[in-house]
Amino acid sequence: MRIALLQSSGRPGSVVENLKVLDEAAGRAAAAGAGLLVAPEMFLTGYAIGDDIAHLAEPADGDSADAVADLAGRHGLAVAYGYPERDGETVYNSAQLISADGVRLANYRKTHLFGCFERDHFTPGDQAVVQAELGGLTVGLMICYDVEFPENVRAHALAGTGLLVVPTAQMHPFQFVAESMIPVRAFENQMYVAYVNRVGREGEFEFVGLSTLAGPDGVARARAGREEELVFADADPAFVAASREANPYLKDRRPGLYGSLV
Amino acid sequence: MRIALLQSSGRPGSVVENLKVLDEAAGRAAAAGAGLLVAPEMFLTGYAIGDDIAHLAEPADGDSADAVADLAGRHGLAVAYGYPERDGETVYNSAQLISADGVRLANYRKTHLFGCFERDHFTPGDQAVVQAELGGLTVGLMICYDVEFPENVRAHALAGTGLLVVPTAQMHPFQFVAESMIPVRAFENQMYVAYVNRVGREGEFEFVGLSTLAGPDGVARARAGREEELVFADADPAFVAASREANPYLKDRRPGLYGSLV
């Protein structure tokens, strides 16, 4: 399956404009043969939009989800995107995966919130592993800071995730995460990791781009620069299986020794 | 505390010669101000020595431990080294830390054995975390493949390890571990990691060198090439504490979500 990584900050504060950017990117991605388009954390609304987070938050099956389902169906590819999710009075930092048929396949609420800004605006989710089947791969969802915790990604590997999709809002000076940690996560868990970032300055934050798709061999198959960009790479289910045979980390674990982690 | 990384394969099969190499390196390390010298996995005997492993294995308080204690005392620095440990009929792949006063501070038995060669010759240890206090740091011991399991290193971080000492016998084509994974382990656990490798061809194996000391910022402070080499870097307890404040991975963990790991 070909995956398109949409490295973009869209138009912070305007859902309408961001849906247009997503529509246009989905067209280009589909034309390039992609089966999945991934957009960054909070792409639907913008990230550093303060109290507008609560105002713009929508249910997982809200109008914007319908709009994404519509554009996914028109272009014939699945779409994963970050957005603020409203559930009654509670707001989550969420990511949703919608199929090429417009079906909502999975919705994930960020479990590891980063810093004061996120703790002020979001409630953390409580479900570590959210998955769906797509393109012959078990696809898992995670958001930004979540992936920096090795326990979290390991839980996905143990649950069979072969492609971890990670919308992110990665800031200066944490380039190390995109450059080094993402390939290591892919290698140590024998999976693909698609890490898709925002770019440029937004409020107090400066996003560093460097969106990456790394494979189970630790090799980055796509790596964006610091500007808005649509980059592509392929994920092959057979390569995940072969790599897990060659590099048996998951078999060689000794769970009885890890008791202090929980 | 200054740490000297002895990247060397010594003389496989000759304990006497390897003690001479260790003695000479301890002299150079002490002269450069080091408080700790670290030698690779199985340095005392060689690694690819087949059934000689069982013949040369010694108790943790055997003659060779006395010889290491003697040279540590003469040069006035602590020494960590890998060796095959005999305990009755059982042989472990072990690493021992001996103080500048000649006291055996800690002895660790490798818990995650790598491949058929190691499973044929060793019994795995059952204690995940072995530590000692040295130079103002809590020092942990681990061996080679152990460090590739993020759960294992996390257990050390949770137990307070500030400097993880990892004698290794890292083979081609796994350079990725030295180059990328070691800095990531240091960063994600907010600790120093001293990874000290063998070099060159030995039996069926080709060791890749690249010994590394990485800090809690993910930066490699020392990195050897592919040849025999003695490299130095400093580990600062105050920097560990400051880095953990700035980058609160250990506080931000959500242990309740990691149940599937154990």
Chai-1 contact restraints between the chains, C-beta under 6 A:
chainA,res_idxA,chainB,res_idxB,connection_type,confidence,min_distance_angstrom,max_distance_angstrom,comment,restraint_id
A,T111,B,L257,contact,1.0,0.0,6.0,A-B,restraint_1
A,A128,B,L257,contact,1.0,0.0,6.0,A-B,restraint_2
A,P150,B,P150,contact,1.0,0.0,6.0,A-B,restraint_3
A,P150,B,E188,contact,1.0,0.0,6.0,A-B,restraint_4
A,E151,B,Y258,contact,1.0,0.0,6.0,A-B,restraint_5
A,R154,B,L261,contact,1.0,0.0,6.0,A-B,restraint_6
A,A155,B,S260,contact,1.0,0.0,6.0,A-B,restraint_7
A,L158,B,S260,contact,1.0,0.0,6.0,A-B,restraint_8
A,F176,B,G218,contact,1.0,0.0,6.0,A-B,restraint_9
A,S180,B,S180,contact,1.0,0.0,6.0,A-B,restraint_10
A,S180,B,V184,contact,1.0,0.0,6.0,A-B,restraint_11
A,M181,B,V184,contact,1.0,0.0,6.0,A-B,restraint_12
A,V184,B,S180,contact,1.0,0.0,6.0,A-B,restraint_13
A,V184,B,M181,contact,1.0,0.0,6.0,A-B,restraint_14
A,V184,B,V184,contact,1.0,0.0,6.0,A-B,restraint_15
A,E188,B,P150,contact,1.0,0.0,6.0,A-B,restraint_16
A,G218,B,F176,contact,1.0,0.0,6.0,A-B,restraint_17
A,P255,B,V262,contact,1.0,0.0,6.0,A-B,restraint_18
A,L257,B,T111,contact,1.0,0.0,6.0,A-B,restraint_19
A,L257,B,A128,contact,1.0,0.0,6.0,A-B,restraint_20
A,Y258,B,E151,contact,1.0,0.0,6.0,A-B,restraint_21
A,Y258,B,L261,contact,1.0,0.0,6.0,A-B,restraint_22
A,Y258,B,V262,contact,1.0,0.0,6.0,A-B,restraint_23
A,G259,B,V262,contact,1.0,0.0,6.0,A-B,restraint_24
A,S260,B,A155,contact,1.0,0.0,6.0,A-B,restraint_25
A,S260,B,L158,contact,1.0,0.0,6.0,A-B,restraint_26
A,L261,B,E151,contact,1.0,0.0,6.0,A-B,restraint_27
A,L261,B,R154,contact,1.0,0.0,6.0,A-B,restraint_28
A,L261,B,Y258,contact,1.0,0.0,6.0,A-B,restraint_29
A,L261,B,L261,contact,1.0,0.0,6.0,A-B,restraint_30
A,V262,B,P255,contact,1.0,0.0,6.0,A-B,restraint_31
A,V262,B,Y258,contact,1.0,0.0,6.0,A-B,restraint_32
A,V262,B,G259,contact,1.0,0.0,6.0,A-B,restraint_33
A,V262,B,V262,contact,1.0,0.0,6.0,A-B,restraint_34
